Amino acid sequence: MDQTPDQIVLGDVTVTRIKEYYGSAGMSPAQFFPESPEDAWHEHRDWLAPDFWNPHEDEVHVAIQTWLLRSEGRTILVDTGVGNHKDRPYAPVWSRLDTGFLDNLAAAGVRPEDVDIVVNTHLHIDHVGWNTRLDGRTWVPTFPNATYLMPQRDFEFWDPAGDHRPVLGRGNQNVFEDSVAPVHEAGLTQLWDGSYRIDANLRLDLAPGHTPGSSVVVLESGGDRALFVGDLVHTALQLVQPDTNSCFCEDPAQSRATRHALLGRAAEDNALVFPAHLGGQGAAEVERNGSTFAIKQWAGFSRIA
């Protein structure tokens, strides 16, 4: 595994971290992770603070970021963050942002038209935002030459034409209409279920629980392994306390079971775990610690701030 501060090479795949936002999630640990005992945060304070938790304000800190993969000559984005100018009346921390995400992507040598594949691990507000951008008063695909891989189960679940009543309630309001439907109507989506082979190095596997269609990008290249787990892990505390769910999990029991299974697989395969929202060094290797897990080592990225 070769690495530089902003980039890691895993086998034949280059992984680059593209930042959109880092800071408060606008929620305390008790709000975001109501199942986690307060003493758990204090027990692990020496490494949870300040990257994942601000104990002085009692706020969870998160990163909104995209994992840029280069594999077999193609440019692949895993999750697309919140996006700019999106009206999010029930999620004010993400409403009408104006970030330099596309500039950060350009600094990594990627123009929107260069992107070949966009992977949305699931269709929550903070994973699909840059699927589209505003052109006048119209939402258009940001990455016009890309195939957008979306889990069919999430597509159906979040379609407002359906009758689902999500845990997130109105928190995902407008998201399907401004960040999902426009790329589908442009003929750029590939809906999939079960498993989907991207190329010889990368595969998508269904990993339900957080949402019905939550998925994981599995990287197997040379002797290197990695799992891009989306929101199956929201915060680093869940790496060592995998029974802890976020308040946004649609099926809490399944979310716990999926998290345990994925972390067990990562421990057995020495796979790096790439959650969507970790600040700090962004990813980690884990090892078994009795019936749970421990952090073996952090990834080689520079600490995000």
Number of C-alpha atoms within 10 A of each C-alpha: 12 10 14 11 13 16 21 19 16 21 17 18 21 17 19 21 22 24 21 21 21 18 18 18 17 16 15 18 22 16 14 19 21 14 14 19 12 12 9 11 18 13 10 12 16 9 15 20 17 16 23 24 26 18 16 8 10 15 20 25 25 22 26 21 26 24 22 24 21 18 19 12 8 12 17 23 21 23 27 28 27 28 28 19 15 23 16 20 15 15 14 12 13 23 16 15 16 12 15 14 21 18 14 15 19 13 11 15 9 15 14 15 11 15 20 18 21 25 28 27 30 30 25 25 22 20 26 26 26 23 28 24 21 16 10 7 7 11 19 20 26 22 22 18 14 23 19 25 21 25 28 17 20 22 19 15 18 24 15 15 8 9 10 12 12 16 13 14 11 13 17 18 19 17 24 19 14 22 27 25 20 20 23 16 11 11 11 19 21 14 15 17 15 13 15 16 12 16 12 12 18 20 16 24 21 21 27 23 23 28 27 23 25 26 29 28 25 20 23 20 16 12 12 17 19 23 23 24 23 24 27 29 26 22 27 23 22 23 24 18 17 22 17 22 26 23 16 18 21 18 16 18 13 17 27 20 15 19 26 21 14 19 29 19 15 21 21 12 17 18 24 24 26 23 25 29 25 24 27 24 19 23 23 23 21 26 22 16 11 7 9 17 19 19 16 14 12 15 20 18 18 15 13 17 13
